[in-house]
Amino acid sequence: MNSAIRNIRLDRDVAPGDFRDAMRHLAGGVSVITVGRGKDITGMTVTSVSSLSVDPPSLIVSINRASSSWPLLQRLGFFGVNILTADQLDVAERFTGKGGLKGAERFAGAEWIPGASGVPLLTGALAAIDCEVEDIVERHSHAIVIGRVLELRLSSRTAALAYWQGQYVAIDQNEDAVRLAEVSVPAPRAQRKF
């Protein structure tokens, strides 16, 4: 028996607020999920995208079944995943639904092009991925959607938008490397031999 692994059983249910607080410690990349075609489009901001397989290319995303995107996703069977750059905070905010924006209103202020399936893909996103729904697992308030990649558009940009501790955070590999170098402890000098 492996003594490093043990099951912990709680005598009470975990409060949703406590669970939410715990999950704030997990940094997540910010993406906008898009669904629909033509003028019948909507979408949502998520941090729940993850790769599932590289052969065939597929990913998973968790979607709230009470969202406006859910019925369109179920009916049409396609969705876009738009991984946001650090300077696309305004796009992330519009797709949260704050301010009462709904449906096609959320797409204003950015350039979108239809993917192979017809879903809107964000021009200038770090990656814009067009997916066909392969499977859906419904649990509690959300559904885990498995999407098979139909089309992929990559940007040469490197600064990503993340969400951590209840706020957006920019992650820039080049800029962050410079900052780390500035605060790094200098390498020890060779000791003199007497």
Secondary structure, DSSP 8 states (H G I E B T S, - for coil): --TT------SS---HHHHHHHHTTS-EE-EEEEEEETTEEEEEEES--EEEEETTEEEEEEEETTSTHHHHHHHH-EEEEEE-BTT-HHHHHHTTTGGG--GGGGGTTS-EEE-TTS-EEETT-SEEEEEEEEEEEEETTEEEEEEEEEEEEE-S---EEEEETTEEEEE-HHHHHHHHHHHS----------
